[in-house]
Amino acid sequence: MITKQYAQNKIEKLLKSDFKDQVVILEEATIESKFCWVFFYQSKKYIETQDFSYQLAGNAPYIVSKIDGAIEETGTAYNIAHYIDIFENKMKRSKI
């Protein structure tokens, strides 16, 4: 098992390498479920200014496994609950 802080650090490192502009995790939006945490993120400049020209689009949240720290990108086509269900069902099957 990993800690939430470890999971968040992994996502922050990933975001830092993927984006040239600074991106921050929306901590108040983080979801915890039985097998994972879900981290949402946004442009720091947008958070500070609320100027839509700085807002990220299509920024799908990341799921981090509590078991091994594996990271999965979700999508934006469905509600986040859909992606969590898929992840948790996969985790349940792999433990059988």
Summary of the structure (lengths in Angstrom):
residues: 96
radius of gyration: 13.9
end to end distance: 17.7
largest distance: 48.3
contacts: 249
relative contact order: 0.19
helix: 44%
strand: 20%
